Amino acid sequence: MRVVILAAVVLTAIAGCGGSPPSTESVVRAWSQALNMDDNERAADLFARNAEIVQGDTVTTLRTHRDAVRWNSSLPCSGRIVSITAKGQNATATFLLGDRQHSRCDGPGQHATAIFRVVKGKIVLWHQTEAATPPATTA
């Protein structure tokens, strides 16, 4: 009887684990939403330990959660996603920049593009690139 109960507990635990991690695109969207809400803690939660940030010639490693909070806090602009392309662990997103609640954006109305690599639901690479021109929208 004890074995049957233990087996039932194990099967219930396995079934409740939820399976696969969130998609790359959903992680990028969650990061953008957290940043736009000035929730730097939640944005930082989406970064893996030792995630790499590439901006121009500068590479920063976010060794701790505190580093990730600090880095997200330092971003002067919010970014509404205007296009996103994801394949596997990689996504490229283009954002329309605007002010954040705590800071004025240094390029409001401009576009910025970043490449994301997401592993097991965490951002391991955030790489700012040349701004891509978002696809034209028809009214």
N, CA, C and O atoms as CSV, one atom per row, in Angstrom:
chain,resi,resn,atom,element,x,y,z
A,1,MET,N,N,0.826,-1.194,0.000
A,1,MET,CA,C,0.000,0.000,0.000
A,1,MET,C,C,0.870,1.257,0.000
A,1,MET,O,O,0.596,2.219,-0.718
A,2,ARG,N,N,1.917,1.229,0.815
A,2,ARG,CA,C,2.813,2.375,0.909
A,2,ARG,C,C,3.442,2.681,-0.450
A,2,ARG,O,O,3.582,3.853,-0.800
A,3,VAL,N,N,3.823,1.672,-1.222
A,3,VAL,CA,C,4.423,1.833,-2.544
A,3,VAL,C,C,3.431,2.488,-3.495
A,3,VAL,O,O,3.811,3.349,-4.288
A,4,VAL,N,N,2.166,2.090,-3.427
A,4,VAL,CA,C,1.131,2.659,-4.299
A,4,VAL,C,C,0.949,4.149,-3.994
A,4,VAL,O,O,0.845,4.963,-4.912
A,5,ILE,N,N,0.913,4.497,-2.731
A,5,ILE,CA,C,0.760,5.898,-2.333
A,5,ILE,C,C,1.971,6.709,-2.786
A,5,ILE,O,O,1.815,7.810,-3.314
A,6,LEU,N,N,3.172,6.176,-2.584
A,6,LEU,CA,C,4.381,6.857,-3.013
A,6,LEU,C,C,4.387,7.046,-4.527
A,6,LEU,O,O,4.758,8.116,-5.011
A,7,ALA,N,N,3.985,6.037,-5.274
A,7,ALA,CA,C,3.919,6.143,-6.738
A,7,ALA,C,C,2.920,7.210,-7.152
A,7,ALA,O,O,3.186,7.975,-8.079
A,8,ALA,N,N,1.780,7.276,-6.484
A,8,ALA,CA,C,0.766,8.285,-6.800
A,8,ALA,C,C,1.303,9.690,-6.528
A,8,ALA,O,O,1.056,10.605,-7.313
A,9,VAL,N,N,2.027,9.871,-5.436
A,9,VAL,CA,C,2.614,11.170,-5.106
A,9,VAL,C,C,3.640,11.584,-6.156
A,9,VAL,O,O,3.651,12.734,-6.595
A,10,VAL,N,N,4.494,10.658,-6.556
A,10,VAL,CA,C,5.518,10.943,-7.569
A,10,VAL,C,C,4.872,11.316,-8.894
A,10,VAL,O,O,5.277,12.293,-9.524
A,11,LEU,N,N,3.864,10.544,-9.330
A,11,LEU,CA,C,3.186,10.837,-10.594
A,11,LEU,C,C,2.480,12.186,-10.550
A,11,LEU,O,O,2.489,12.918,-11.540
A,12,THR,N,N,1.877,12.522,-9.433
A,12,THR,CA,C,1.224,13.817,-9.285
A,12,THR,C,C,2.250,14.945,-9.368
A,12,THR,O,O,2.002,15.967,-10.009
A,13,ALA,N,N,3.387,14.764,-8.729
A,13,ALA,CA,C,4.443,15.785,-8.770
A,13,ALA,C,C,4.965,15.974,-10.182
A,13,ALA,O,O,5.176,17.105,-10.620
A,14,ILE,N,N,5.175,14.879,-10.897
A,14,ILE,CA,C,5.668,14.976,-12.270
A,14,ILE,C,C,4.642,15.664,-13.151
A,14,ILE,O,O,5.008,16.523,-13.953
A,15,ALA,N,N,3.394,15.322,-13.031
A,15,ALA,CA,C,2.339,15.917,-13.840
A,15,ALA,C,C,2.196,17.403,-13.544
A,15,ALA,O,O,1.850,18.176,-14.437
A,16,GLY,N,N,2.455,17.815,-12.312
A,16,GLY,CA,C,2.309,19.208,-11.926
A,16,GLY,C,C,3.484,20.081,-12.277
A,16,GLY,O,O,3.431,21.290,-12.054
A,17,CYS,N,N,4.546,19.516,-12.821
A,17,CYS,CA,C,5.737,20.296,-13.136
A,17,CYS,C,C,5.545,21.233,-14.311
A,17,CYS,O,O,6.322,22.172,-14.477
A,18,GLY,N,N,4.526,21.003,-15.135
A,18,GLY,CA,C,4.216,21.942,-16.189
A,18,GLY,C,C,4.942,21.695,-17.489
A,18,GLY,O,O,4.575,22.297,-18.498
A,19,GLY,N,N,5.943,20.851,-17.525
A,19,GLY,CA,C,6.577,20.509,-18.793
A,19,GLY,C,C,7.607,21.506,-19.253
A,19,GLY,O,O,8.583,21.776,-18.552
A,20,SER,N,N,7.390,22.058,-20.441
A,20,SER,CA,C,8.419,22.861,-21.100
A,20,SER,C,C,8.468,24.290,-20.575
A,20,SER,O,O,7.477,24.814,-20.066
A,21,PRO,N,N,9.651,24.919,-20.708
A,21,PRO,CA,C,9.792,26.315,-20.282
A,21,PRO,C,C,9.040,27.232,-21.239
A,21,PRO,O,O,8.630,26.798,-22.315
A,22,PRO,N,N,8.853,28.495,-20.860
A,22,PRO,CA,C,8.144,29.432,-21.734
A,22,PRO,C,C,8.910,29.641,-23.040
A,22,PRO,O,O,10.127,29.459,-23.093
A,23,SER,N,N,8.188,30.023,-24.083
A,23,SER,CA,C,8.818,30.246,-25.377
A,23,SER,C,C,9.752,31.457,-25.316
A,23,SER,O,O,9.609,32.333,-24.462
A,24,THR,N,N,10.694,31.482,-26.228
A,24,THR,CA,C,11.621,32.612,-26.323
A,24,THR,C,C,10.850,33.910,-26.503
A,24,THR,O,O,11.134,34.904,-25.835
A,25,GLU,N,N,9.879,33.902,-27.402
A,25,GLU,CA,C,9.104,35.117,-27.652
A,25,GLU,C,C,8.366,35.585,-26.403
A,25,GLU,O,O,8.324,36.783,-26.123
A,26,SER,N,N,7.784,34.655,-25.652
A,26,SER,CA,C,7.039,35.061,-24.455
A,26,SER,C,C,7.966,35.643,-23.393
A,26,SER,O,O,7.555,36.530,-22.645
A,27,VAL,N,N,9.206,35.165,-23.311
A,27,VAL,CA,C,10.164,35.729,-22.351
A,27,VAL,C,C,10.532,37.156,-22.766
A,27,VAL,O,O,10.599,38.049,-21.922
A,28,VAL,N,N,10.769,37.371,-24.061
A,28,VAL,CA,C,11.097,38.720,-24.550
A,28,VAL,C,C,9.929,39.666,-24.285
A,28,VAL,O,O,10.135,40.795,-23.838
A,29,ARG,N,N,8.726,39.220,-24.554
A,29,ARG,CA,C,7.549,40.065,-24.310
A,29,ARG,C,C,7.390,40.364,-22.808
A,29,ARG,O,O,7.048,41.486,-22.433
A,30,ALA,N,N,7.633,39.376,-21.965
A,30,ALA,CA,C,7.534,39.586,-20.514
A,30,ALA,C,C,8.585,40.593,-20.044
A,30,ALA,O,O,8.302,41.433,-19.190
A,31,TRP,N,N,9.802,40.508,-20.603
A,31,TRP,CA,C,10.856,41.459,-20.233
A,31,TRP,C,C,10.449,42.869,-20.643
A,31,TRP,O,O,10.572,43.804,-19.851
A,32,SER,N,N,9.969,43.031,-21.865
A,32,SER,CA,C,9.556,44.349,-22.345
A,32,SER,C,C,8.444,44.920,-21.468
A,32,SER,O,O,8.472,46.096,-21.107
A,33,GLN,N,N,7.479,44.092,-21.133
A,33,GLN,CA,C,6.363,44.541,-20.297
A,33,GLN,C,C,6.853,44.978,-18.920
A,33,GLN,O,O,6.427,46.015,-18.410
A,34,ALA,N,N,7.740,44.197,-18.319
A,34,ALA,CA,C,8.266,44.550,-16.989
A,34,ALA,C,C,9.044,45.864,-17.055
A,34,ALA,O,O,8.893,46.724,-16.187
A,35,LEU,N,N,9.869,46.013,-18.076
A,35,LEU,CA,C,10.652,47.239,-18.233
A,35,LEU,C,C,9.723,48.439,-18.407
A,35,LEU,O,O,9.945,49.490,-17.805
A,36,ASN,N,N,8.693,48.285,-19.223
A,36,ASN,CA,C,7.766,49.381,-19.486
A,36,ASN,C,C,6.961,49.766,-18.248
A,36,ASN,O,O,6.491,50.898,-18.135
A,37,MET,N,N,6.804,48.826,-17.324
A,37,MET,CA,C,6.089,49.106,-16.078
A,37,MET,C,C,7.043,49.567,-14.975
A,37,MET,O,O,6.632,49.765,-13.831
A,38,ASP,N,N,8.327,49.737,-15.330
A,38,ASP,CA,C,9.364,50.101,-14.358
A,38,ASP,C,C,9.522,49.061,-13.252
A,38,ASP,O,O,9.890,49.396,-12.125
A,39,ASP,N,N,9.247,47.812,-13.574
A,39,ASP,CA,C,9.396,46.734,-12.603
A,39,ASP,C,C,10.746,46.047,-12.866
A,39,ASP,O,O,10.815,44.987,-13.489
A,40,ASN,N,N,11.802,46.679,-12.375
A,40,ASN,CA,C,13.155,46.194,-12.632
A,40,ASN,C,C,13.442,44.850,-11.963
A,40,ASN,O,O,14.246,44.066,-12.467
A,41,GLU,N,N,12.801,44.584,-10.852
A,41,GLU,CA,C,12.951,43.283,-10.182
A,41,GLU,C,C,12.408,42.168,-11.066
A,41,GLU,O,O,13.061,41.141,-11.253
A,42,ARG,N,N,11.211,42.375,-11.608
A,42,ARG,CA,C,10.602,41.352,-12.456
A,42,ARG,C,C,11.395,41.199,-13.750
A,42,ARG,O,O,11.586,40.082,-14.231
A,43,ALA,N,N,11.859,42.312,-14.315
A,43,ALA,CA,C,12.690,42.239,-15.524
A,43,ALA,C,C,13.968,41.451,-15.224
A,43,ALA,O,O,14.387,40.617,-16.027
A,44,ALA,N,N,14.579,41.711,-14.083
A,44,ALA,CA,C,15.817,41.016,-13.699
A,44,ALA,C,C,15.588,39.530,-13.487
A,44,ALA,O,O,16.476,38.720,-13.754
A,45,ASP,N,N,14.401,39.163,-13.006
A,45,ASP,CA,C,14.083,37.746,-12.795
A,45,ASP,C,C,14.169,36.937,-14.087
A,45,ASP,O,O,14.319,35.716,-14.046
A,46,LEU,N,N,14.076,37.611,-15.228
A,46,LEU,CA,C,14.086,36.921,-16.517
A,46,LEU,C,C,15.499,36.663,-17.045
A,46,LEU,O,O,15.665,36.032,-18.088
A,47,PHE,N,N,16.510,37.146,-16.335
A,47,PHE,CA,C,17.896,36.946,-16.754
A,47,PHE,C,C,18.533,35.807,-15.965
A,47,PHE,O,O,18.344,35.684,-14.755
A,48,ALA,N,N,19.284,34.984,-16.673
A,48,ALA,CA,C,20.038,33.908,-16.043
A,48,ALA,C,C,21.259,34.493,-15.341
A,48,ALA,O,O,21.725,35.577,-15.690
A,49,ARG,N,N,21.760,33.784,-14.372
A,49,ARG,CA,C,23.024,34.159,-13.746
A,49,ARG,C,C,24.104,34.120,-14.830
A,49,ARG,O,O,24.155,33.187,-15.631
A,50,ASN,N,N,24.952,35.127,-14.848
A,50,ASN,CA,C,26.037,35.271,-15.822
A,50,ASN,C,C,25.553,35.569,-17.241
A,50,ASN,O,O,26.264,35.295,-18.208
A,51,ALA,N,N,24.349,36.126,-17.372
A,51,ALA,CA,C,23.871,36.556,-18.685
A,51,ALA,C,C,24.804,37.633,-19.222
A,51,ALA,O,O,25.353,38.432,-18.464
A,52,GLU,N,N,24.974,37.641,-20.528
A,52,GLU,CA,C,25.841,38.636,-21.163
A,52,GLU,C,C,25.003,39.716,-21.832
A,52,GLU,O,O,24.003,39.441,-22.494
A,53,ILE,N,N,25.445,40.952,-21.635
A,53,ILE,CA,C,24.833,42.123,-22.244
A,53,ILE,C,C,25.867,42.710,-23.191
A,53,ILE,O,O,26.986,43.014,-22.780
A,54,VAL,N,N,25.497,42.869,-24.454
A,54,VAL,CA,C,26.418,43.431,-25.447
A,54,VAL,C,C,25.800,44.721,-25.986
A,54,VAL,O,O,24.710,44.718,-26.558
A,55,GLN,N,N,26.520,45.811,-25.788
A,55,GLN,CA,C,26.113,47.107,-26.305
A,55,GLN,C,C,27.345,47.736,-26.939
A,55,GLN,O,O,28.241,48.209,-26.240
A,56,GLY,N,N,27.381,47.737,-28.279
A,56,GLY,CA,C,28.561,48.236,-28.974
A,56,GLY,C,C,29.755,47.369,-28.645
A,56,GLY,O,O,29.705,46.147,-28.779
A,57,ASP,N,N,30.843,48.014,-28.208
A,57,ASP,CA,C,32.063,47.289,-27.853
A,57,ASP,C,C,32.087,46.834,-26.399
A,57,ASP,O,O,33.048,46.206,-25.954
A,58,THR,N,N,31.031,47.151,-25.665
A,58,THR,CA,C,30.986,46.828,-24.241
A,58,THR,C,C,30.214,45.534,-23.996
A,58,THR,O,O,29.085,45.367,-24.457
A,59,VAL,N,N,30.849,44.626,-23.262
A,59,VAL,CA,C,30.189,43.376,-22.849
A,59,VAL,C,C,30.142,43.383,-21.324
A,59,VAL,O,O,31.168,43.526,-20.659
A,60,THR,N,N,28.956,43.227,-20.791
A,60,THR,CA,C,28.740,43.210,-19.348
A,60,THR,C,C,28.176,41.850,-18.971
A,60,THR,O,O,27.286,41.334,-19.647
A,61,THR,N,N,28.688,41.269,-17.899
A,61,THR,CA,C,28.162,40.005,-17.394
A,61,THR,C,C,27.351,40.290,-16.136
A,61,THR,O,O,27.851,40.881,-15.179
A,62,LEU,N,N,26.092,39.860,-16.152
A,62,LEU,CA,C,25.221,40.023,-14.986
A,62,LEU,C,C,25.418,38.804,-14.090
A,62,LEU,O,O,24.739,37.788,-14.235
A,63,ARG,N,N,26.359,38.929,-13.166
A,63,ARG,CA,C,26.745,37.780,-12.333
A,63,ARG,C,C,25.686,37.417,-11.287
A,63,ARG,O,O,25.563,36.259,-10.887
A,64,THR,N,N,24.931,38.419,-10.855
A,64,THR,CA,C,23.943,38.194,-9.801
A,64,THR,C,C,22.613,38.826,-10.189
A,64,THR,O,O,22.528,39.607,-11.137
A,65,HIS,N,N,21.588,38.475,-9.441
A,65,HIS,CA,C,20.276,39.099,-9.631
A,65,HIS,C,C,20.389,40.611,-9.396
A,65,HIS,O,O,19.779,41.405,-10.112
A,66,ARG,N,N,21.156,40.987,-8.410
A,66,ARG,CA,C,21.341,42.413,-8.116
A,66,ARG,C,C,21.946,43.149,-9.312
A,66,ARG,O,O,21.547,44.273,-9.617
A,67,ASP,N,N,22.920,42.512,-9.994
A,67,ASP,CA,C,23.491,43.106,-11.207
A,67,ASP,C,C,22.411,43.299,-12.271
A,67,ASP,O,O,22.378,44.323,-12.953
A,68,ALA,N,N,21.527,42.307,-12.405
A,68,ALA,CA,C,20.461,42.389,-13.402
A,68,ALA,C,C,19.475,43.504,-13.066
A,68,ALA,O,O,19.014,44.214,-13.960
A,69,VAL,N,N,19.151,43.659,-11.792
A,69,VAL,CA,C,18.261,44.751,-11.376
A,69,VAL,C,C,18.921,46.089,-11.698
A,69,VAL,O,O,18.287,46.984,-12.255
A,70,ARG,N,N,20.185,46.215,-11.345
A,70,ARG,CA,C,20.917,47.456,-11.584
A,70,ARG,C,C,20.960,47.787,-13.075
A,70,ARG,O,O,20.746,48.935,-13.464
A,71,TRP,N,N,21.239,46.778,-13.913
A,71,TRP,CA,C,21.329,47.021,-15.346
A,71,TRP,C,C,19.973,47.432,-15.921
A,71,TRP,O,O,19.894,48.388,-16.692
A,72,ASN,N,N,18.916,46.723,-15.555
A,72,ASN,CA,C,17.581,47.085,-16.038
A,72,ASN,C,C,17.192,48.480,-15.572
A,72,ASN,O,O,16.568,49.232,-16.321
A,73,SER,N,N,17.551,48.830,-14.348
A,73,SER,CA,C,17.257,50.167,-13.813
A,73,SER,C,C,17.980,51.259,-14.591
A,73,SER,O,O,17.498,52.388,-14.686
A,74,SER,N,N,19.146,50.912,-15.150
A,74,SER,CA,C,19.951,51.922,-15.850
A,74,SER,C,C,19.428,52.234,-17.252
A,74,SER,O,O,19.838,53.227,-17.853
A,75,LEU,N,N,18.538,51.410,-17.776
A,75,LEU,CA,C,18.021,51.666,-19.123
A,75,LEU,C,C,17.098,52.882,-19.083
A,75,LEU,O,O,16.116,52.887,-18.340
A,76,PRO,N,N,17.404,53.912,-19.874
A,76,PRO,CA,C,16.629,55.145,-19.787
A,76,PRO,C,C,15.289,55.096,-20.506
A,76,PRO,O,O,14.424,55.936,-20.255
A,77,CYS,N,N,15.104,54.121,-21.400
A,77,CYS,CA,C,13.907,54.121,-22.245
A,77,CYS,C,C,13.037,52.886,-22.018
A,77,CYS,O,O,13.526,51.801,-21.703
A,78,SER,N,N,11.750,53.089,-22.187
A,78,SER,CA,C,10.835,51.964,-22.308
A,78,SER,C,C,10.898,51.522,-23.764
A,78,SER,O,O,11.466,52.220,-24.604
A,79,GLY,N,N,10.320,50.374,-24.062
A,79,GLY,CA,C,10.335,49.913,-25.437
A,79,GLY,C,C,9.119,49.076,-25.763
A,79,GLY,O,O,8.967,47.957,-25.272
A,80,ARG,N,N,8.250,49.634,-26.603
A,80,ARG,CA,C,7.086,48.879,-27.062
A,80,ARG,C,C,7.514,48.047,-28.259
A,80,ARG,O,O,8.063,48.580,-29.224
A,81,ILE,N,N,7.270,46.752,-28.203
A,81,ILE,CA,C,7.665,45.865,-29.296
A,81,ILE,C,C,6.834,46.187,-30.535
A,81,ILE,O,O,5.604,46.178,-30.504
A,82,VAL,N,N,7.552,46.474,-31.637
A,82,VAL,CA,C,6.869,46.714,-32.914
A,82,VAL,C,C,7.068,45.548,-33.871
A,82,VAL,O,O,6.294,45.376,-34.812
A,83,SER,N,N,8.106,44.746,-33.633
A,83,SER,CA,C,8.272,43.506,-34.396
A,83,SER,C,C,9.129,42.555,-33.593
A,83,SER,O,O,9.995,42.960,-32.817
A,84,ILE,N,N,8.863,41.276,-33.804
A,84,ILE,CA,C,9.642,40.246,-33.126
A,84,ILE,C,C,9.660,39.007,-34.016
A,84,ILE,O,O,8.639,38.597,-34.567
A,85,THR,N,N,10.839,38.431,-34.137
A,85,THR,CA,C,11.017,37.192,-34.879
A,85,THR,C,C,11.770,36.237,-33.964
A,85,THR,O,O,12.846,36.559,-33.462
A,86,ALA,N,N,11.196,35.067,-33.754
A,86,ALA,CA,C,11.830,34.092,-32.872
A,86,ALA,C,C,11.997,32.768,-33.595
A,86,ALA,O,O,11.128,32.332,-34.349
A,87,LYS,N,N,13.136,32.144,-33.344
A,87,LYS,CA,C,13.394,30.804,-33.866
A,87,LYS,C,C,14.251,30.084,-32.843
A,87,LYS,O,O,15.392,30.470,-32.588
A,88,GLY,N,N,13.695,29.043,-32.266
A,88,GLY,CA,C,14.428,28.294,-31.248
A,88,GLY,C,C,14.730,29.164,-30.041
A,88,GLY,O,O,13.836,29.786,-29.467
A,89,GLN,N,N,15.996,29.198,-29.663
A,89,GLN,CA,C,16.419,29.951,-28.480
A,89,GLN,C,C,16.664,31.435,-28.768
A,89,GLN,O,O,16.920,32.207,-27.844
A,90,ASN,N,N,16.589,31.835,-30.023
A,90,ASN,CA,C,16.940,33.212,-30.397
A,90,ASN,C,C,15.728,34.002,-30.859
A,90,ASN,O,O,14.814,33.476,-31.493
A,91,ALA,N,N,15.755,35.278,-30.519
A,91,ALA,CA,C,14.710,36.196,-30.987
A,91,ALA,C,C,15.353,37.537,-31.276
A,91,ALA,O,O,16.298,37.951,-30.604
A,92,THR,N,N,14.824,38.209,-32.291
A,92,THR,CA,C,15.223,39.582,-32.592
A,92,THR,C,C,13.977,40.428,-32.437
A,92,THR,O,O,12.948,40.161,-33.057
A,93,ALA,N,N,14.079,41.451,-31.603
A,93,ALA,CA,C,12.926,42.320,-31.347
A,93,ALA,C,C,13.308,43.770,-31.619
A,93,ALA,O,O,14.397,44.224,-31.266
A,94,THR,N,N,12.388,44.478,-32.252
A,94,THR,CA,C,12.561,45.912,-32.485
A,94,THR,C,C,11.536,46.638,-31.632
A,94,THR,O,O,10.361,46.275,-31.589
A,95,PHE,N,N,12.010,47.667,-30.958
A,95,PHE,CA,C,11.207,48.410,-29.988
A,95,PHE,C,C,11.066,49.872,-30.420
A,95,PHE,O,O,11.987,50.447,-31.000
A,96,LEU,N,N,9.918,50.457,-30.134
A,96,LEU,CA,C,9.713,51.892,-30.264
A,96,LEU,C,C,9.998,52.481,-28.891
A,96,LEU,O,O,9.324,52.153,-27.915
A,97,LEU,N,N,10.997,53.351,-28.819
A,97,LEU,CA,C,11.462,53.866,-27.535
A,97,LEU,C,C,10.583,54.999,-27.012
A,97,LEU,O,O,10.028,55.787,-27.778
A,98,GLY,N,N,10.474,55.055,-25.685
A,98,GLY,CA,C,9.727,56.113,-25.005
A,98,GLY,C,C,10.274,56.319,-23.608
A,98,GLY,O,O,11.169,55.600,-23.163
A,99,ASP,N,N,9.722,57.315,-22.916
A,99,ASP,CA,C,10.153,57.610,-21.548
A,99,ASP,C,C,9.745,56.479,-20.605
A,99,ASP,O,O,8.747,55.791,-20.823
A,100,ARG,N,N,10.542,56.308,-19.557
A,100,ARG,CA,C,10.174,55.421,-18.459
A,100,ARG,C,C,9.646,56.288,-17.325
A,100,ARG,O,O,9.815,57.507,-17.341
A,101,GLN,N,N,9.017,55.672,-16.358
A,101,GLN,CA,C,8.452,56.436,-15.240
A,101,GLN,C,C,9.527,57.188,-14.479
A,101,GLN,O,O,9.281,58.291,-13.992
A,102,HIS,N,N,10.734,56.602,-14.366
A,102,HIS,CA,C,11.780,57.222,-13.558
A,102,HIS,C,C,12.824,57.974,-14.379
A,102,HIS,O,O,13.732,58.579,-13.809
A,103,SER,N,N,12.712,57.948,-15.696
A,103,SER,CA,C,13.741,58.624,-16.503
A,103,SER,C,C,13.184,59.045,-17.850
A,103,SER,O,O,12.238,58.459,-18.378
A,104,ARG,N,N,13.811,60.091,-18.387
A,104,ARG,CA,C,13.465,60.546,-19.724
A,104,ARG,C,C,14.331,59.786,-20.720
A,104,ARG,O,O,15.539,59.642,-20.533
A,105,CYS,N,N,13.705,59.312,-21.758
A,105,CYS,CA,C,14.390,58.555,-22.794
A,105,CYS,C,C,15.290,59.492,-23.601
A,105,CYS,O,O,14.912,60.625,-23.899
A,106,ASP,N,N,16.484,59.008,-23.951
A,106,ASP,CA,C,17.400,59.826,-24.742
A,106,ASP,C,C,17.121,59.730,-26.242
A,106,ASP,O,O,17.800,60.375,-27.041
A,107,GLY,N,N,16.124,58.928,-26.627
A,107,GLY,CA,C,15.775,58.807,-28.043
A,107,GLY,C,C,14.314,58.472,-28.248
A,107,GLY,O,O,14.003,57.520,-28.963
A,108,PRO,N,N,13.396,59.230,-27.637
A,108,PRO,CA,C,11.979,58.881,-27.771
A,108,PRO,C,C,11.551,58.907,-29.238
A,108,PRO,O,O,11.944,59.789,-30.002
A,109,GLY,N,N,10.741,57.923,-29.610
A,109,GLY,CA,C,10.260,57.836,-30.979
A,109,GLY,C,C,11.198,57.094,-31.913
A,109,GLY,O,O,10.822,56.770,-33.039
A,110,GLN,N,N,12.414,56.820,-31.459
A,110,GLN,CA,C,13.353,56.069,-32.285
A,110,GLN,C,C,13.126,54.570,-32.079
A,110,GLN,O,O,12.450,54.148,-31.141
A,111,HIS,N,N,13.712,53.779,-32.986
A,111,HIS,CA,C,13.641,52.326,-32.867
A,111,HIS,C,C,14.973,51.789,-32.363
A,111,HIS,O,O,16.036,52.326,-32.675
A,112,ALA,N,N,14.897,50.731,-31.587
A,112,ALA,CA,C,16.080,50.012,-31.109
A,112,ALA,C,C,15.812,48.526,-31.302
A,112,ALA,O,O,14.684,48.060,-31.143
A,113,THR,N,N,16.857,47.792,-31.646
A,113,THR,CA,C,16.725,46.364,-31.895
A,113,THR,C,C,17.700,45.605,-31.009
A,113,THR,O,O,18.835,46.034,-30.801
A,114,ALA,N,N,17.245,44.481,-30.495
A,114,ALA,CA,C,18.103,43.632,-29.674
A,114,ALA,C,C,17.872,42.178,-30.053
A,114,ALA,O,O,16.767,41.771,-30.413
A,115,ILE,N,N,18.947,41.412,-29.960
A,115,ILE,CA,C,18.891,39.966,-30.142
A,115,ILE,C,C,18.895,39.348,-28.751
A,115,ILE,O,O,19.694,39.728,-27.894
A,116,PHE,N,N,18.014,38.413,-28.537
A,116,PHE,CA,C,17.901,37.712,-27.263
A,116,PHE,C,C,18.198,36.238,-27.486
A,116,PHE,O,O,17.795,35.661,-28.496
A,117,ARG,N,N,18.900,35.637,-26.545
A,117,ARG,CA,C,19.007,34.172,-26.504
A,117,ARG,C,C,18.421,33.757,-25.164
A,117,ARG,O,O,18.811,34.263,-24.112
A,118,VAL,N,N,17.480,32.830,-25.223
A,118,VAL,CA,C,16.759,32.388,-24.031
A,118,VAL,C,C,16.960,30.880,-23.874
A,118,VAL,O,O,16.697,30.104,-24.792
A,119,VAL,N,N,17.430,30.487,-22.696
A,119,VAL,CA,C,17.655,29.077,-22.386
A,119,VAL,C,C,16.884,28.744,-21.105
A,119,VAL,O,O,17.056,29.394,-20.074
A,120,LYS,N,N,16.048,27.737,-21.192
A,120,LYS,CA,C,15.247,27.293,-20.043
A,120,LYS,C,C,14.479,28.451,-19.409
A,120,LYS,O,O,14.398,28.561,-18.185
A,121,GLY,N,N,13.915,29.314,-20.258
A,121,GLY,CA,C,13.075,30.403,-19.779
A,121,GLY,C,C,13.817,31.611,-19.248
A,121,GLY,O,O,13.191,32.521,-18.703
A,122,LYS,N,N,15.149,31.648,-19.391
A,122,LYS,CA,C,15.947,32.774,-18.886
A,122,LYS,C,C,16.780,33.378,-20.016
A,122,LYS,O,O,17.295,32.661,-20.874
A,123,ILE,N,N,16.902,34.686,-20.002
A,123,ILE,CA,C,17.724,35.384,-20.987
A,123,ILE,C,C,19.185,35.170,-20.626
A,123,ILE,O,O,19.618,35.505,-19.524
A,124,VAL,N,N,19.941,34.608,-21.564
A,124,VAL,CA,C,21.376,34.397,-21.349
A,124,VAL,C,C,22.205,35.372,-22.177
A,124,VAL,O,O,23.393,35.560,-21.915
A,125,LEU,N,N,21.575,35.996,-23.182
A,125,LEU,CA,C,22.247,36.992,-24.011
A,125,LEU,C,C,21.249,38.051,-24.421
A,125,LEU,O,O,20.156,37.740,-24.894
A,126,TRP,N,N,21.633,39.314,-24.236
A,126,TRP,CA,C,20.883,40.477,-24.718
A,126,TRP,C,C,21.888,41.289,-25.499
A,126,TRP,O,O,22.835,41.823,-24.921
A,127,HIS,N,N,21.698,41.393,-26.819
A,127,HIS,CA,C,22.691,42.023,-27.682
A,127,HIS,C,C,22.020,43.125,-28.491
A,127,HIS,O,O,21.229,42.856,-29.395
A,128,GLN,N,N,22.349,44.368,-28.153
A,128,GLN,CA,C,21.807,45.507,-28.893
A,128,GLN,C,C,22.478,45.559,-30.263
A,128,GLN,O,O,23.700,45.450,-30.368
A,129,THR,N,N,21.685,45.723,-31.293
A,129,THR,CA,C,22.200,45.780,-32.660
A,129,THR,C,C,21.741,47.066,-33.333
A,129,THR,O,O,21.041,47.884,-32.737
A,130,GLU,N,N,22.144,47.223,-34.570
A,130,GLU,CA,C,21.632,48.351,-35.344
A,130,GLU,C,C,20.112,48.241,-35.409
A,130,GLU,O,O,19.560,47.152,-35.566
A,131,ALA,N,N,19.456,49.369,-35.286
A,131,ALA,CA,C,17.988,49.360,-35.301
A,131,ALA,C,C,17.484,48.880,-36.651
A,131,ALA,O,O,17.848,49.413,-37.699
A,132,ALA,N,N,16.652,47.875,-36.600
A,132,ALA,CA,C,16.025,47.363,-37.817
A,132,ALA,C,C,14.807,48.218,-38.118
A,132,ALA,O,O,14.157,48.735,-37.209
A,133,THR,N,N,14.504,48.362,-39.392
A,133,THR,CA,C,13.300,49.068,-39.771
A,133,THR,C,C,12.136,48.113,-39.618
A,133,THR,O,O,12.106,47.063,-40.260
A,134,PRO,N,N,11.162,48.468,-38.765
A,134,PRO,CA,C,10.028,47.559,-38.572
A,134,PRO,C,C,9.199,47.474,-39.848
A,134,PRO,O,O,9.209,48.398,-40.661
A,135,PRO,N,N,8.490,46.376,-40.023
A,135,PRO,CA,C,7.652,46.248,-41.209
A,135,PRO,C,C,6.590,47.334,-41.262
A,135,PRO,O,O,6.068,47.758,-40.231
A,136,ALA,N,N,6.276,47.778,-42.466
A,136,ALA,CA,C,5.253,48.819,-42.632
A,136,ALA,C,C,3.894,48.250,-42.245
A,136,ALA,O,O,3.585,47.092,-42.525
A,137,THR,N,N,3.105,49.069,-41.609
A,137,THR,CA,C,1.750,48.656,-41.247
A,137,THR,C,C,0.770,49.394,-42.136
A,137,THR,O,O,1.009,50.534,-42.534
A,138,THR,N,N,-0.316,48.745,-42.439
A,138,THR,CA,C,-1.326,49.384,-43.264
A,138,THR,C,C,-2.490,49.784,-42.383
A,138,THR,O,O,-2.903,49.049,-41.485
A,139,ALA,N,N,-2.999,50.948,-42.658
A,139,ALA,CA,C,-4.099,51.456,-41.820
A,139,ALA,C,C,-5.429,51.033,-42.347
A,139,ALA,O,O,-6.459,51.372,-41.765
